[in-house]
Every structure is written in C-alpha cells, then in structure tokens.
Amino acid sequence: MGNKLNWIDEELVSLKDSGLYNKIRTLSSPQGAWLVVDGKRVLNFCSNNYLGLANHPHLVKAAQDAMQTYGVGPGAVRTIAGTMGLHLELEKRIADFKRVKEAITFQSGFTANLGVIPALVGKEDIIFSDELNHASIIDGCRLSGARIVRYDHANPKSLETVINENKSAYRRGLVVTDGVFSMDGDYPPLDKLAEITETHDLILMVDDAHGEGVLGEGGRGIVDHFKLHHRVDVEVGTFSKAFGVMGGVVAGNPRIIEWVRQRGRPFLFSSAVTVPDVAATIAAIDVLEESTELVDRLWQNAEIFKQEMRLLGFDTGKSMTPITPVMLGDAKLAKEFSHRLYEEDVFAMALGFPTVPKGMARIRVMISAAHTEDDLEKALNAFTKVGKELNVIK
Ligand SMILES: *Cc1c(COP(=O)(O)O)cnc(C)c1O
C-alpha cells in the first residue's frame, strides 16, 4: 500500500487536537426553527434560512407543480440543450426584484463567483479585494489570473490608498466585496466604495449572499439598502440562504450579463439548477414581493436576541445584521460551548480557523424569522447557563 497518504491521518489528528475538526450532524427533518438531529429535537441557530422559506408550503407546492410540466433535470448545459422558459422567468423576476436591468443564474453562489470574476478580469488586470471576502470570491479572483491587492476590511480609505499605489499599473480594475460578511454580520459602506470606484473608473462588484432577503426594502439587498441601483456594476447572489433553495445569480449591468452568458465558464460547462429549484426560487420571490412581514420579523427577532445577549454580558462583535457572533476567542472553548449548548437542545455552530482568524473563534447564532419569542427565550436561557458554567459571563 505504501505511505503516500499517511499525511492525511496526521493532518486529521492535528485538526482534532486543535478543535478544528468538522463533525457533520445528520438531520431527519426539514430546515426550520427546530430540527431533528440524530433523533434529538433541537433549536436551530445554524442555518442561513433567514426567513423560514426552506420549508415554506408555497415553495414546496411550486416545486411539485413545476415538475409536472418540466420534469426534474435540465438535460445539459443551457447553451447546448437550450434553456427552459422557467430559468428565463427566474432571471427576469430576480432582476426586477433587485431593481436592476438583467440577471443570469448559476448553479450556486460559489460558481457564480467562479464565473463572473474571470469573465471580467484577466492576467493584465488588477483586483482590489476586501481582506475578509468569502472563499468563493477569493477562488474566483485566483482563477482569473489577475493581480490581487487586498485592502483593509470595509475601509474606503485603505481602498483609496491601494488604488493610488497601483495607479496605471493595469489594464482593467475590479473592486470586489462581500455585501454582508457572514462571520461578523457587518457590511461595508458601499456608497463610499461606489464613489471611489467611480472616481477611478473601476468595476464594482458586491456579493450579497447574506444581504438578500435581509437588507434593503423587503429584502432587496445591500444595493437597495444604499440606493445604489445602476451604480454597482454587478451583484452576485445566492438562492441558498434567505431564499431557502439553491442556485446562484449574477445581476446588474446588461453588458456584463451578456458577456457572462458568453464567457462564464460554470454557465457554459455545467448544467443549470434543477426544475424544482428554479420553481421554488420564483415562489420565494413571490413571497418576498407580496409582503415584508418575514423580513420585518427577522429584524425584530435579531434586535431582541442581540440586546438580551449584550445585557447578559456577551460580546456580539461588530454585528449590524441578524447574524450574531458570540465572540469567545479560543477555538476549544468555542467547541466546548457549542457542545454544551447542544446538550441544552440548542444547535449553534462554533467557528474557528480557517473560517475565522486564529484567536477569534466564536459561536455564530443565525437568527431567523421562523423563531418564535419562546424559541429566543429558550436560547437565551441556554446561553446564560452555559456562559456561566464556562466562565464567559458572570
Ligand atoms: C454562502 C456564500 C456563497 C456561496 O453560496 P452558495 O449558493 O451556497 O454556493 C457565496 N458568497 C458568499 C458571500 C456567501 O456567503
């Protein structure tokens, strides 16, 4: 057999020793405020199901109905086998929802980033990238072959500095940032970033995976929140978070969308999302356009929870959205905290390096509109009990 794979065993032991090994739990229920995990009913604070749409009857029904007409699979990539009317409908609906001109869908937010960034910039170009950008943005940037220059997190001054340091040393330039940063729940001053990119004639891209369904009017996202429609060149999004389904989107300037249709490699070389995904996502847009009730409840729940946690003495970091980090520092402590919460029927994930920087481990609490006041109170009680036990609060 040889020893060529022994390094994997050693790496895994080292991950376990440092508290960074991922143990994945198995669910036997839909995503909702409560989950059944390995036979145990627990309160769910782990998912990105911000609005409770992952198990919404309107979405489930739409998926079932669409399968009667279209079957399940797309058959091949859209440029070869043709595109289903349903995919085009989704693209129109999501562009309208976001109040931009056009949109193109991908299999996921991850592949949307891998598609759009290398379509926009290449070897002779430069990317100015927020230092805390999501892994899929980083991979998209690397894949493009462009020079990557990082700027300080959410810091327009730092962006301006690195732009000036690299002036005229490139053909095209792209500024890219997360909309909402998923580990801290903060977002950048996108209006300031837009001004700077306009001054320097750079392309501006925002990945709003955690902003859609959360920020802006009725959950229209960070671009709507800052009223920057048509000033942000391109938005990447996902249907896997607040929309409760699966799929990615690139939206914005029609010239960019047309170009991505010709040059976005995951669009050209990988099949589209399935029929039930598309139909359910359209239904999610129906729900969002009909009423702001779910988005309002999400923010209400978040306000209540964050305020109470701070009163208890927890450090909720820089959160500006329903994503609530509970800062603990040490990765092992965070694991232990999460483990104890679980024993108290609260499912909330510990995050450590490399997902967050070393020494900044935390529990991340994902608030949802699906949580009732009673659910939040149960969670607060569990946090109080475990926090005292582990000497995090007094
Ligand atoms: C979750 C996330 C993605 C990936 O989205 P998927 O549709 O799940 O692949 C991309 N970008 C950001 C910023 C994200 O938070």
The ligand as an SDF file (V2000), in Angstrom:
LIG
                    3D

 15 15  0  0  0  0  0  0  0  0999 V2000
  -22.6490   31.3480    1.0680 C   0  0  0  0  0  0  0  0  0  0  0  0
  -21.9220   32.2770    0.1960 C   0  0  0  0  0  0  0  0  0  0  0  0
  -21.6430   31.9370   -1.1160 C   0  0  0  0  0  0  0  0  0  0  0  0
  -21.9640   30.5810   -1.6710 C   0  0  0  0  0  0  0  0  0  0  0  0
  -23.3060   30.4660   -1.9810 O   0  0  0  0  0  0  0  0  0  0  0  0
  -23.8720   29.0380   -2.4150 P   0  0  0  0  0  0  0  0  0  0  0  0
  -25.0390   29.3870   -3.2600 O   0  0  0  0  0  0  0  0  0  0  0  0
  -24.2440   28.3010   -1.1880 O   0  0  0  0  0  0  0  0  0  0  0  0
  -22.7940   28.3760   -3.2030 O   0  0  0  0  0  0  0  0  0  0  0  0
  -21.0130   32.8630   -1.9110 C   0  0  0  0  0  0  0  0  0  0  0  0
  -20.6430   34.0680   -1.4290 N   0  0  0  0  0  0  0  0  0  0  0  0
  -20.8960   34.4340   -0.1600 C   0  0  0  0  0  0  0  0  0  0  0  0
  -20.5010   35.7870    0.3070 C   0  0  0  0  0  0  0  0  0  0  0  0
  -21.5410   33.5450    0.6960 C   0  0  0  0  0  0  0  0  0  0  0  0
  -21.7760   33.8930    1.9520 O   0  0  0  0  0  0  0  0  0  0  0  0
  1  2  1  0
  2  3  1  0
  2 14  2  0
  3  4  1  0
  3 10  2  0
  4  5  1  0
  5  6  1  0
  6  7  2  0
  6  8  1  0
  6  9  1  0
 10 11  1  0
 11 12  2  0
 12 13  1  0
 12 14  1  0
 14 15  1  0
M  END
$$$$
